[in-house]
Every structure is written in structure tokens, then in C-alpha cells.
Amino acid sequence: MSGSARILFDDAGVLVVDKPAGVLVIPGREGGACLRDTLEAERGRKVYVVHRLDRDTSGVLVFALEAGVHRALSQAFEAGKVRKRYRALVEGRLEAPQWVDVPLVAGRKGRMRAARPEEPDAKPSRTRVRPVETFARASLVEAEPVTGRTHQIRVHLLALGHPLLVDHQYGREAPLTEGDLGGQGTREVLARTPLHAARVEWPALPGVPAHAVEAPLPPDMLRALELLRAAG
């Protein structure tokens, strides 16, 4: 157990943790602690960042403990050889699996947006989205990004008409309470983007055996699901 993240896998020069929401992977503009620095301090050695998750996204995060392993994993991520699956709580009922094929461009204030036709800086972006569980006004979905653009899943869910239940950049800013989710009371349940990296799977690579790692849903998303299920 790390001081800020549960260890999911630690072998063959690969370190995989269950990143909590609200924790930075690398130092941000505002300063403060980050997960990489915490892991380095605990282990007394360099820890290589293989990929990143947004600050408010929880779940499976892969690091490397050796330069060669870092190179192999990073190249696999960049080449699309690593399969990533996310769970997300979104607005509305997603009734059937969907492919979202919407090119993205950089927007204002660090945001991304769907590109207009023939926009020169557009980056091809594709995400598979399927319903896992549907409720009266929300759905639990699985999102599998084929490409790896910044904020891709969040923007693609918005383009699909099913934005995350809370998203200060692309949707609702205010936290959701128990009452908002069909229960009773004003206690906050979801105050961050309910997006969770549930599974990462990589193939056999030079010096790295094939493996898949999963992380269970965190308490805030589980509580939201309990309330949605109870509401019917």
C-alpha cells in the first residue's frame, strides 16, 4: 500500500497502482504533491511515468521502474497496443453500444472540443462506448478509447449526448447530492468527474510479460450506483 495509492501489480519492472481521484500524477502548475514523487520517495528510486490520468480520474495507472521497461510500455501505449477500459456515470439512458468517431482539437483554457469539418489541426479520435447498467436518467457505461487524446472520453461522451454526471469543464459543475441521485438528503455523493480507469491490458513486450490489471470502482461511484439502483 502506497501512502496515496493502492498497489495493484509490482513485478518485472512494472508498477501499477489504483490512483485515487484528486491526486496529480506529475507536478502541476499549482504545485503540491504528486503521485510520482510520492512513489519515488517511498521506494528511494526513480519511477517512470508511462501514461497519465486526469487529476479527478481514478483507477489503474501504470509506472515503470526501469528505463527499458518504460521505453517498451510507452511505445506500446503510443502504438495503440495497450487496451484500456474505463467506467463512467453519464447523463441519460445509453440503450446500445456506440462508436464515437469525432476528431478533436484544442479549445480554450485547456479544454478540447469536437473539430469542425476540414479543420486543419483536427486529430482523429475514436472511442467505443457500451451500456453496462441503465437507470431512469443516467447510465453506467464502459468506454474504450482506441486513440489517446487529451480528455477524449469526456468530450466524446458529450458529443454522444451523454456527458459525465459531473464535469466542471464539459458539463455540470455542481456536486451531486443523495437527493439528486434519487435518494433523500443533501449529503454530497459525487463532487468530481465520475470516470474510472477500470482495466489496462498490455501484450507481451521486450522484457515485459503480457498482463492485465483491474481496479474496482471507488466508494463515491459505488454510492452513486446504490442510489440510482434504489431509485429504479
ABEGO torsion letter per residue (X at the ends): XBAABBBABBBGGBBBBBBBBGBBABBBAAEEBBAAAAAAAAAGBBBBBABBBBAABBEBBBBBABAAAAAAAAAAAAAGABBBBBBBBBBEBBABBBBBBBBBBBBBGGBBBBBBBGBAABBBBBBBBBBABBBAABBBBBBBBABBBBGAAAAAAAAAGBBBABBAAABBABBBBAAAAGBBEABBABABBBBBBABBBBBBBBGBBBBBBBBBBBAAAAAAAAAAAAAX
